[in-house]
Amino acid sequence: MPSSTQSLTVAAKTLRNRIFSRSGSTSAGPSRWATPGHEERPKGYFMNRTPPPPGQSRKWEDWELPCYITSFLTIVILGVGLNAKPDLSIETWAHQKALERLEMERLGDSSSD
């Protein structure tokens, strides 16, 4: 068991070195995929936008209103359309055919009496 644990440790170190080193480059330093960022610390605001002053509302971007309207209409159309679609399953068809056959048998028995 110690050899498998040791081999896992070696594999983890190798993987870590490959991730954090610049592949194919001779310069030292972190890779572009694992940099800590360009700010000293995060601002703490969503998408680094400072909130508007108190009493003012956020100004909408040009794309927001069409996007919200389209999303709402899509949900309404899908909701209505999917609820109003006909039931074309094989079970429903077989049930209807079975009811028709029972009705034919019932009519055939009543006419022969």
DSSP file (Angstrom, degrees, kcal/mol; ACC not computed):
  #  RESIDUE AA STRUCTURE BP1 BP2  ACC     N-H-->O    O-->H-N    N-H-->O    O-->H-N    TCO  KAPPA ALPHA  PHI   PSI    X-CA   Y-CA   Z-CA
    1    1 A M     >        0   0    0      0, 0.0     4,-2.0     0, 0.0     3,-0.4   0.000 360.0 360.0 360.0 -37.7    0.0    0.0    0.0
    2    2 A P  H  >  +     0   0    0      0, 0.0     4,-2.4     0, 0.0     5,-0.2   0.858 360.0  55.2 -60.5 -31.7    2.7    2.6    0.7
    3    3 A S  H  > S+     0   0    0      2,-0.2     4,-2.4     1,-0.2     5,-0.1   0.882 107.3  48.5 -69.4 -36.1    3.9    2.4   -2.9
    4    4 A S  H  > S+     0   0    0     -3,-0.4     4,-2.1     2,-0.2    -1,-0.2   0.892 113.3  47.6 -70.2 -38.1    0.4    3.2   -4.3
    5    5 A T  H  X S+     0   0    0     -4,-2.0     4,-2.1     2,-0.2    -2,-0.2   0.905 113.0  48.9 -65.9 -40.6    0.1    6.2   -1.9
    6    6 A Q  H  X S+     0   0    0     -4,-2.4     4,-2.4    -5,-0.2    -2,-0.2   0.899 110.5  50.1 -66.3 -39.9    3.5    7.3   -2.9
    7    7 A S  H  X S+     0   0    0     -4,-2.4     4,-2.4     1,-0.2    -1,-0.2   0.872 109.6  51.4 -67.8 -35.0    2.7    7.0   -6.6
    8    8 A L  H  X S+     0   0    0     -4,-2.1     4,-2.5     2,-0.2    -1,-0.2   0.892 109.9  50.3 -65.3 -39.1   -0.5    9.0   -6.1
    9    9 A T  H  X S+     0   0    0     -4,-2.1     4,-2.4     2,-0.2    -2,-0.2   0.922 111.5  47.4 -64.2 -44.0    1.5   11.7   -4.3
   10   10 A V  H  X S+     0   0    0     -4,-2.4     4,-2.4     1,-0.2    -2,-0.2   0.909 112.5  49.7 -64.0 -41.9    4.0   11.8   -7.1
   11   11 A A  H  X S+     0   0    0     -4,-2.4     4,-2.5     1,-0.2    -2,-0.2   0.899 110.9  49.7 -64.4 -40.4    1.2   12.0   -9.7
   12   12 A A  H  X S+     0   0    0     -4,-2.5     4,-2.6     2,-0.2    -2,-0.2   0.908 111.6  48.4 -65.2 -41.7   -0.5   14.8   -7.9
   13   13 A K  H  X S+     0   0    0     -4,-2.4     4,-2.4     2,-0.2    -2,-0.2   0.908 112.2  49.3 -64.5 -41.4    2.7   16.8   -7.6
   14   14 A T  H  X S+     0   0    0     -4,-2.4     4,-2.2     2,-0.2    -2,-0.2   0.930 112.7  46.8 -64.0 -44.9    3.4   16.3  -11.3
   15   15 A L  H  X S+     0   0    0     -4,-2.5     4,-2.2     1,-0.2    -2,-0.2   0.915 112.1  50.5 -62.9 -43.7   -0.1   17.4  -12.3
   16   16 A R  H  X S+     0   0    0     -4,-2.6     4,-2.4     1,-0.2    -1,-0.2   0.905 110.9  49.2 -61.3 -42.1    0.0   20.4  -10.0
   17   17 A N  H  X S+     0   0    0     -4,-2.4     4,-1.0     1,-0.2    -1,-0.2   0.878 111.1  49.8 -65.6 -37.5    3.4   21.4  -11.5
   18   18 A R  H  < S+     0   0    0     -4,-2.2    -1,-0.2     2,-0.2    -2,-0.2   0.863 113.0  46.6 -70.2 -34.3    2.0   21.0  -15.0
   19   19 A I  H  < S+     0   0    0     -4,-2.2    -2,-0.2     1,-0.2    14,-0.2   0.927 118.5  39.1 -72.3 -44.6   -1.1   23.1  -14.3
   20   20 A F  H  < S+     0   0    0     -4,-2.4    11,-0.4    -5,-0.2     2,-0.3   0.488 104.8  77.1 -90.4  -2.2    0.8   26.0  -12.5
   21   21 A S  S  < S-     0   0    0     -4,-1.0     2,-0.7    -5,-0.2     7,-0.1  -0.740  90.0-105.1-103.8 158.1    3.8   26.1  -14.8
   22   22 A R    >   -     0   0    0      7,-0.4     3,-1.2     5,-0.3     2,-0.3  -0.701  36.7-136.6 -81.5 115.9    3.9   27.7  -18.2
   23   23 A S  T 3  S+     0   0    0     -2,-0.7     3,-0.1     1,-0.2    -1,-0.0  -0.566  83.7   5.9 -76.2 131.8    4.0   24.9  -20.7
   24   24 A G  T 3  S+     0   0    0     -2,-0.3     2,-0.4     1,-0.2    -1,-0.2   0.530 107.7 108.6  78.2   6.3    6.4   25.4  -23.5
   25   25 A S    <   -     0   0    0     -3,-1.2    -1,-0.2     2,-0.1    -3,-0.1  -0.885  56.7-156.0-117.8 148.0    7.8   28.5  -22.0
   26   26 A T        +     0   0    0     -2,-0.4     2,-0.2    -3,-0.1    -1,-0.1   0.587  67.6  97.2 -95.0 -11.8   11.2   29.1  -20.4
   27   27 A S  S    S-     0   0    0      1,-0.1    -5,-0.3     2,-0.0     2,-0.1  -0.488  72.7-125.3 -80.1 149.4   10.2   32.0  -18.2
   28   28 A A        +     0   0    0     -2,-0.2    -1,-0.1    -7,-0.1    -2,-0.1  -0.463  60.0  78.2 -86.8 162.9    9.2   31.5  -14.6
   29   29 A G  S    S-     0   0    0     -2,-0.1    -7,-0.4    -9,-0.1     2,-0.0  -0.532  81.9 -46.0 124.9 170.0    5.9   32.6  -13.1
   30   30 A P        -     0   0    0      0, 0.0    -9,-0.1     0, 0.0     5,-0.1  -0.304  60.2-108.6 -71.2 155.8    2.3   31.5  -13.0
   31   31 A S    >   -     0   0    0    -11,-0.4     3,-0.9   -12,-0.2    -9,-0.1  -0.332  27.3-110.4 -77.4 166.4    0.5   30.4  -16.2
   32   32 A R  T 3  S+     0   0    0      1,-0.2     3,-0.4     2,-0.2    -1,-0.1   0.679 117.1  58.2 -71.4 -15.4   -2.1   32.6  -17.7
   33   33 A W  T 3  S+     0   0    0      1,-0.2    -1,-0.2   -14,-0.2   -13,-0.1   0.645 111.9  38.3 -86.6 -15.3   -4.8   30.0  -16.7
   34   34 A A  S <  S+     0   0    0     -3,-0.9    -1,-0.2   -15,-0.1    -2,-0.2  -0.009  78.8 137.7-127.0  29.8   -4.0   30.1  -13.0
   35   35 A T        -     0   0    0     -3,-0.4     3,-0.1     1,-0.1    -3,-0.0  -0.492  55.7-131.1 -76.9 148.8   -3.3   33.8  -12.3
   36   36 A P        -     0   0    0      0, 0.0     2,-0.2     0, 0.0     3,-0.1   0.665  56.2-100.4 -74.8 -14.0   -4.7   35.3   -9.2
   37   37 A G        -     0   0    0      1,-0.1    -3,-0.0     4,-0.0     0, 0.0  -0.584  26.8 -87.3 119.6 176.2   -6.2   38.3  -11.0
   38   38 A H  S    S+     0   0    0     -2,-0.2     2,-0.3    -3,-0.1    -1,-0.1   0.486  95.1  81.8-104.9  -4.1   -5.3   41.9  -11.5
   39   39 A E  S    S-     0   0    0     -3,-0.1     0, 0.0     1,-0.1     0, 0.0  -0.714  75.4-131.3-102.2 153.6   -6.9   43.5   -8.5
   40   40 A E  S    S-     0   0    0      1,-0.3    -1,-0.1    -2,-0.3     0, 0.0   0.942  91.7 -15.3 -63.0 -47.9   -5.6   43.6   -4.9
   41   41 A R  S    S-     0   0    0     -3,-0.1    -1,-0.3     0, 0.0    -4,-0.0  -0.977  85.8 -85.9-151.6 156.7   -8.9   42.3   -3.6
   42   42 A P        -     0   0    0      0, 0.0    -2,-0.0     0, 0.0     0, 0.0  -0.285  27.8-133.2 -65.6 150.4  -12.4   42.0   -5.0
   43   43 A K        -     0   0    0      2,-0.2     3,-0.1     1,-0.0     0, 0.0   0.794  34.4-128.3 -73.5 -28.0  -14.7   45.0   -4.8
   44   44 A G        +     0   0    0      1,-0.3     2,-0.3     6,-0.0    -1,-0.0   0.510  68.4 116.1  93.5   4.5  -17.5   42.8   -3.5
   45   45 A Y  S >  S-     0   0    0      1,-0.0     3,-2.0     6,-0.0    -1,-0.3  -0.793  77.2 -92.0-108.3 152.5  -20.1   44.0   -6.1
   46   46 A F  G >  S-     0   0    0     -2,-0.3     3,-1.6     1,-0.3    -1,-0.0  -0.420 110.0  -7.1 -63.7 126.1  -21.8   41.9   -8.7
   47   47 A M  G 3  S-     0   0    0      1,-0.3    -1,-0.3    -2,-0.2     3,-0.1   0.747 120.8 -77.0  56.1  27.8  -19.8   42.1  -11.9
   48   48 A N  G <  S+     0   0    0     -3,-2.0     2,-0.5     1,-0.2    -1,-0.3   0.756  93.0 142.0  57.3  30.1  -17.7   44.8  -10.3
   49   49 A R    <   -     0   0    0     -3,-1.6    -1,-0.2     3,-0.0    -3,-0.2  -0.878  49.5-132.4-100.0 129.0  -20.3   47.4  -10.7
   50   50 A T        -     0   0    0     -2,-0.5    -6,-0.0    -3,-0.1    -5,-0.0  -0.556  31.1-107.5 -75.6 144.7  -20.7   49.9   -7.9
   51   51 A P        -     0   0    0      0, 0.0    -1,-0.1     0, 0.0    -6,-0.0  -0.326  37.8 -99.3 -70.8 155.6  -24.4   50.4   -6.9
   52   52 A P        -     0   0    0      0, 0.0     3,-0.1     0, 0.0     6,-0.1  -0.264  51.0 -83.2 -67.7 162.2  -26.1   53.7   -7.8
   53   53 A P    >   -     0   0    0      0, 0.0     3,-2.0     0, 0.0     0, 0.0  -0.230  63.1 -77.4 -61.4 157.0  -26.4   56.4   -5.2
   54   54 A P  T 3  S+     0   0    0      0, 0.0     3,-0.1     0, 0.0     0, 0.0  -0.297 119.7  25.7 -58.3 137.1  -29.3   56.1   -2.8
   55   55 A G  T 3  S+     0   0    0      1,-0.3     2,-0.4    -3,-0.1     0, 0.0   0.258 102.1  99.2  93.3 -11.1  -32.6   57.1   -4.3
   56   56 A Q    <   -     0   0    0     -3,-2.0    -1,-0.3    -4,-0.0     2,-0.2  -0.854  63.8-138.9-108.9 145.0  -31.6   56.3   -7.8
   57   57 A S        -     0   0    0     -2,-0.4     2,-0.2    -3,-0.1     0, 0.0  -0.639  32.3 -93.6 -96.8 160.0  -32.5   53.2   -9.8
   58   58 A R        -     0   0    0     -2,-0.2     2,-0.4    -6,-0.1    -1,-0.1  -0.494  39.5-119.3 -71.9 137.3  -30.1   51.4  -12.0
   59   59 A K        -     0   0    0     -2,-0.2     2,-0.1     1,-0.1    -1,-0.1  -0.643  29.5-123.1 -79.5 130.4  -30.3   52.3  -15.7
   60   60 A W        -     0   0    0     -2,-0.4     2,-0.1     1,-0.1    -1,-0.1  -0.418  21.0-122.1 -72.5 146.8  -31.3   49.4  -17.9
   61   61 A E    >>  -     0   0    0     -2,-0.1     3,-0.8     1,-0.1     4,-0.6  -0.407  29.0-104.7 -80.6 166.3  -29.0   48.4  -20.8
   62   62 A D  T 34 S+     0   0    0      1,-0.2     3,-0.1     2,-0.1    -1,-0.1   0.796 117.3  48.9 -64.3 -29.4  -30.3   48.4  -24.3
   63   63 A W  T 3> S+     0   0    0      1,-0.2     4,-1.7     2,-0.1    -1,-0.2   0.640  92.9  78.0 -86.9 -14.4  -30.6   44.6  -24.5
   64   64 A E  H <> S+     0   0    0     -3,-0.8     4,-2.7     2,-0.2     5,-0.2   0.932  90.4  47.8 -69.0 -48.8  -32.5   44.0  -21.3
   65   65 A L  H  X S+     0   0    0     -4,-0.6     4,-2.5     1,-0.2     5,-0.2   0.938 114.6  45.0 -61.6 -49.1  -36.0   45.0  -22.2
   66   66 A P  H  > S+     0   0    0      0, 0.0     4,-2.4     0, 0.0    -1,-0.2   0.891 114.4  51.0 -61.1 -35.8  -36.2   42.9  -25.4
   67   67 A C  H  X S+     0   0    0     -4,-1.7     4,-2.4     2,-0.2    -2,-0.2   0.931 112.2  45.1 -66.6 -44.5  -34.6   40.0  -23.7
   68   68 A Y  H  X S+     0   0    0     -4,-2.7     4,-2.4     2,-0.2    -1,-0.2   0.902 114.6  48.4 -66.7 -40.9  -37.1   40.1  -20.8
   69   69 A I  H  X S+     0   0    0     -4,-2.5     4,-2.6    -5,-0.2     5,-0.2   0.929 113.1  47.5 -65.0 -44.7  -40.1   40.5  -23.1
   70   70 A T  H  X S+     0   0    0     -4,-2.4     4,-2.3    -5,-0.2    -2,-0.2   0.905 112.1  49.9 -63.4 -41.8  -38.9   37.6  -25.3
   71   71 A S  H  X S+     0   0    0     -4,-2.4     4,-2.1    -5,-0.2    -1,-0.2   0.925 112.1  47.6 -62.9 -44.7  -38.2   35.3  -22.4
   72   72 A F  H  X S+     0   0    0     -4,-2.4     4,-2.3     1,-0.2    -2,-0.2   0.932 113.3  47.2 -63.0 -46.2  -41.7   36.0  -20.9
   73   73 A L  H  X S+     0   0    0     -4,-2.6     4,-2.9     1,-0.2     5,-0.2   0.868 109.7  54.1 -65.1 -35.5  -43.5   35.5  -24.2
   74   74 A T  H  X S+     0   0    0     -4,-2.3     4,-2.6    -5,-0.2     5,-0.2   0.925 109.4  47.7 -62.8 -43.7  -41.5   32.3  -24.8
   75   75 A I  H  X S+     0   0    0     -4,-2.1     4,-2.4     2,-0.2    -2,-0.2   0.910 114.1  47.0 -64.2 -41.6  -42.6   30.9  -21.4
   76   76 A V  H  X S+     0   0    0     -4,-2.3     4,-2.6     2,-0.2     5,-0.3   0.938 113.8  46.9 -65.9 -46.5  -46.3   31.9  -22.0
   77   77 A I  H  X S+     0   0    0     -4,-2.9     4,-2.8     1,-0.2     5,-0.2   0.918 115.4  45.6 -63.5 -43.4  -46.3   30.4  -25.6
   78   78 A L  H  X S+     0   0    0     -4,-2.6     4,-2.7    -5,-0.2     5,-0.3   0.906 112.5  51.5 -66.3 -40.1  -44.7   27.2  -24.4
   79   79 A G  H  X S+     0   0    0     -4,-2.4     4,-1.2    -5,-0.2    -2,-0.2   0.932 117.3  37.8 -61.8 -46.2  -47.0   26.9  -21.4
   80   80 A V  H  X S+     0   0    0     -4,-2.6     4,-1.6     2,-0.2    -2,-0.2   0.926 118.8  48.8 -70.9 -44.8  -50.1   27.3  -23.5
   81   81 A G  H  X S+     0   0    0     -4,-2.8     4,-0.6    -5,-0.3    -2,-0.2   0.896 111.9  46.7 -65.4 -41.7  -48.9   25.3  -26.4
   82   82 A L  H  < S+     0   0    0     -4,-2.7     3,-0.2    -5,-0.2    -1,-0.2   0.805 113.7  49.1 -73.4 -27.3  -47.7   22.3  -24.5
   83   83 A N  H  < S+     0   0    0     -4,-1.2    -1,-0.2    -5,-0.3    -2,-0.2   0.763 113.7  46.4 -79.0 -23.9  -50.9   22.1  -22.4
   84   84 A A  H  < S+     0   0    0     -4,-1.6    -2,-0.2    -5,-0.1    -1,-0.2   0.434  84.0 116.8 -97.7   0.3  -53.1   22.4  -25.5
   85   85 A K  S  < S-     0   0    0     -4,-0.6     2,-0.1    -3,-0.2    -3,-0.0  -0.364  72.0-104.5 -70.1 149.2  -51.3   19.8  -27.6
   86   86 A P        -     0   0    0      0, 0.0     2,-1.0     0, 0.0    -1,-0.1  -0.376  29.2-112.9 -72.2 151.9  -53.3   16.7  -28.6
   87   87 A D        +     0   0    0      1,-0.1    -2,-0.0    -2,-0.1     0, 0.0  -0.760  44.0 164.7 -87.0 105.4  -52.5   13.4  -26.9
   88   88 A L        +     0   0    0     -2,-1.0    -1,-0.1     4,-0.1     2,-0.1  -0.010  23.6 136.1-111.2  27.4  -51.0   11.2  -29.6
   89   89 A S     >  -     0   0    0      1,-0.1     4,-1.8     4,-0.0     5,-0.1  -0.370  64.1-120.8 -76.2 157.9  -49.6    8.5  -27.5
   90   90 A I  H  > S+     0   0    0      1,-0.2     4,-2.5     2,-0.2     5,-0.2   0.816 111.8  58.8 -66.7 -30.9  -49.9    4.8  -28.4
   91   91 A E  H  > S+     0   0    0      2,-0.2     4,-2.3     1,-0.2    -1,-0.2   0.914 105.8  47.7 -66.4 -41.8  -51.7    4.1  -25.1
   92   92 A T  H  > S+     0   0    0      2,-0.2     4,-2.2     1,-0.2    -2,-0.2   0.913 112.7  48.9 -65.9 -41.5  -54.5    6.6  -25.9
   93   93 A W  H  X S+     0   0    0     -4,-1.8     4,-2.3     1,-0.2    -2,-0.2   0.927 112.3  48.0 -62.4 -45.2  -54.9    5.2  -29.4
   94   94 A A  H  X S+     0   0    0     -4,-2.5     4,-2.4     1,-0.2    -2,-0.2   0.878 110.4  52.3 -64.9 -37.3  -55.1    1.7  -28.1
   95   95 A H  H  X S+     0   0    0     -4,-2.3     4,-2.3     2,-0.2    -1,-0.2   0.920 109.8  48.5 -64.1 -43.3  -57.6    2.7  -25.4
   96   96 A Q  H  X S+     0   0    0     -4,-2.2     4,-2.2     1,-0.2    -2,-0.2   0.912 112.2  48.9 -63.2 -42.1  -59.9    4.3  -28.0
   97   97 A K  H  X S+     0   0    0     -4,-2.3     4,-2.4     2,-0.2    -2,-0.2   0.893 110.3  51.2 -65.2 -38.9  -59.7    1.3  -30.2
   98   98 A A  H  X S+     0   0    0     -4,-2.4     4,-2.4     2,-0.2    -1,-0.2   0.908 110.0  49.4 -65.1 -40.9  -60.5   -1.0  -27.3
   99   99 A L  H  X S+     0   0    0     -4,-2.3     4,-2.2     1,-0.2    -2,-0.2   0.898 110.3  51.2 -64.3 -39.4  -63.5    1.1  -26.4
  100  100 A E  H  X S+     0   0    0     -4,-2.2     4,-2.3     2,-0.2    -2,-0.2   0.918 110.6  48.4 -63.3 -42.6  -64.7    1.0  -30.0
  101  101 A R  H  X S+     0   0    0     -4,-2.4     4,-2.7     2,-0.2    -2,-0.2   0.902 111.0  50.4 -64.8 -41.0  -64.4   -2.8  -30.1
  102  102 A L  H  X S+     0   0    0     -4,-2.4     4,-2.4     1,-0.2    -1,-0.2   0.903 110.8  49.8 -63.0 -39.8  -66.3   -3.1  -26.9
  103  103 A E  H  X S+     0   0    0     -4,-2.2     4,-2.3     2,-0.2    -2,-0.2   0.906 111.0  49.1 -64.9 -41.0  -69.0   -0.9  -28.3
  104  104 A M  H  X S+     0   0    0     -4,-2.3     4,-2.5     2,-0.2    -2,-0.2   0.911 112.1  48.5 -64.8 -41.9  -69.2   -3.0  -31.4
  105  105 A E  H  X S+     0   0    0     -4,-2.7     4,-2.3     2,-0.2    -2,-0.2   0.903 111.7  49.8 -64.2 -39.9  -69.5   -6.2  -29.4
  106  106 A R  H  X S+     0   0    0     -4,-2.4     4,-1.9     1,-0.2    -2,-0.2   0.900 112.9  46.3 -66.0 -40.3  -72.2   -4.7  -27.2
  107  107 A L  H  X S+     0   0    0     -4,-2.3     4,-1.6     2,-0.2    -2,-0.2   0.877 112.3  51.2 -69.4 -36.3  -74.1   -3.6  -30.3
  108  108 A G  H  X S+     0   0    0     -4,-2.5     4,-1.2     2,-0.2    -2,-0.2   0.880 111.5  47.4 -67.1 -38.5  -73.7   -7.0  -31.9
  109  109 A D  H  X S+     0   0    0     -4,-2.3     4,-0.7     1,-0.2    -2,-0.2   0.874 111.8  49.9 -70.0 -37.7  -74.9   -8.8  -28.8
  110  110 A S  H  < S+     0   0    0     -4,-1.9    -2,-0.2     1,-0.2    -1,-0.2   0.817 109.8  50.7 -73.1 -29.3  -78.0   -6.6  -28.5
  111  111 A S  H  < S+     0   0    0     -4,-1.6    -1,-0.2     1,-0.2    -2,-0.2   0.798 107.2  53.7 -78.1 -27.6  -79.0   -7.0  -32.1
  112  112 A S  H  <        0   0    0     -4,-1.2    -1,-0.2     1,-0.2    -2,-0.2   0.645 360.0 360.0 -81.1 -13.4  -78.8  -10.8  -32.0
  113  113 A D     <        0   0    0     -4,-0.7    -1,-0.2    -3,-0.2    -2,-0.1   0.488 360.0 360.0 -78.4 360.0  -81.1  -10.9  -28.9
